[in-house]
Amino acid sequence: MVRAQIALLVLLFAAMGVAAQTDPVAGNWKGVIEGPGGDHAAIAFAFTADAGGALTALLYQPVLNVYGAPVTLQRDGATYTIPELGAELTLANGELSGTVTRLKFPMRLQRTEELPQEVPVPANLPKGPAPRWQTKLGGMVYAAVAVRDGIAYVGTTGGVFNAVHMKDGTFAWTFSAGRPIYGEALVTSDAVYFVCDNGFLFKLERSSGKELWRYDLGDALVPRILQHPAVFDWDYLAPKPVLADGVLYAGSGDGSLHAVDAATAKRIWRFETKGKVRADALVDGPRVYIGSLDNGVYAIDRKSGAQLWRQETRAPVTSSPALIDGKVISGNRGPGLVALDPANGEILWRALYWGSWVESSAVAYGDRFYIGSSDLRRVSCYDPKDGRLVWRTDVYGWSWGRPAVTEKLVYAGVAGGSPYVIRHVASLTALDRTTGAIVWRWVPPENNALQYGFPAGPVVADGKTLVIAALDGTLYAFPLT
């Protein structure tokens, strides 16, 4: 009898121990993060505690297209932290409240019965026009197409630079550069300039493709890491050369920016950063602005190549800076988007991207600007005066490239792929410039590659045609409607 009583007491104490270990935060929670510029985002969690008191958590963040992703939940007294989000929360009066990210944006959560569910791509979206023509280029294409006088110019990872007739997609000429070409070309009245992974900046005769000179950028041995489902040091970009007053400015994988005489290929100066320079330079008056994978945006004196200022962004910069409303607008692979004072690099405002990279570059039209994103999957419209978000539209895939903007529409190239933690579906998408509503969406053939679709944005040519190259090496021309 005594043994039976002892056994019963053990069971009771064990049960009491289990109950004591149940954490008061256990359950489902949902709420809002309050970001800058009037932006905000819904967020939710499923918190559980096991018999030993260990906490686990699943994250639901619709704006980042995350549904049930495991994150770390830790407790220290009355404070709960989620290290991956930089979140610190306290439970009081039935509400979890605190801050999130290193910038300490407010977050408040209440208990809920329902957690967010992923919304599929709507089946009733207009499909848009079919291609007028398409041409296989060979190799993959990561670069935006350059168009001038009825010819489209673009290079491939197969090492070939192509000039294609816009009227029918036939080849005007080709040039064998010998190594992959990832960047957009600069096309002038008489020449074509582009950078190549053999370490050279090339100048070709525009009419024939004949090589006129090559300049050594010094990065022939710099390795690349292309997209991978478990490795995220993706390095698929290259800069477009920029020409101003007879001088070319081109970044290099060795972390430098080169100023080169466009006529003679003579070096004028070379400026060093501590990371790869994969974005285009921005030339304005006496300054050149560049971003680097060393987390910095730089202002450089055009005449001497001396550094004027550097602004730390806390993340690699692959977005090309744009001068809009007297501000240098630059995206990055961390906090999101910043507007800098051109004179001293001071941060004038920030726009939050909720953990998504901003590979895209800003395009101004009227008193607004437009820009894509990575895992956020959104194309966004901002007021450059204060960073106020005007609209943001889910395009259901990576919009890494620079959008093309017209009076009525914003065109975005969108890449997709699988396997990946977030669902991304490729398309060429047209958005209403005023409202952000999807006007039409053309979906390219899906393949078994990790990624497919359009890593770069489209180009509006002659006011009648939209030109874009797909990752599989297909060059498309669409009629504008």
Buried (B, 14 or more C-beta within 10 A) or exposed (E): EEEEEEEEEEEEEEEEEEEEEEBEBBBBBBBBBBBBBEBBBEBBBBBBBEEEEEBBBBBBBBBBBBBEBEBEBEBEEEEBBBEBBBBBBEBEEEBBBBBBBEBEBBBBBEEBEEBBEEEEBEEEBEEBBEBBBBBEBEBBBBBBBBBBEEBBBBBBBBBBBBBBBBEEBEEBBBBEBEBBBBBBBBBEEEBBBBBBBBBBBBBBBBBEBEBBBBBBBBBBEBEBEBBEEEEEEBBBBBBBBBBBEEBBBBBBBBBBBBBBEBEEBEEBBBBEBEBBBBBBBBBBEEBBBBBBBBBBBBBBBBEEBEBBBBBEBEBBBBBBBBBBBEBBBBBBBBBBBBBBBBEEBEBBBBBBBBBBBBBBBBBBBEEBBBBBBBBBBBBBBBBBBEBBBBBBBBBBBBBBBBBBBBEEBBBBBBBBBBEBEBBBBBBBBBBBBEEBEBBBBBBBEEBEBBBBBBBBBBBBBEEEBBBBBBBBBBBBBBEBE
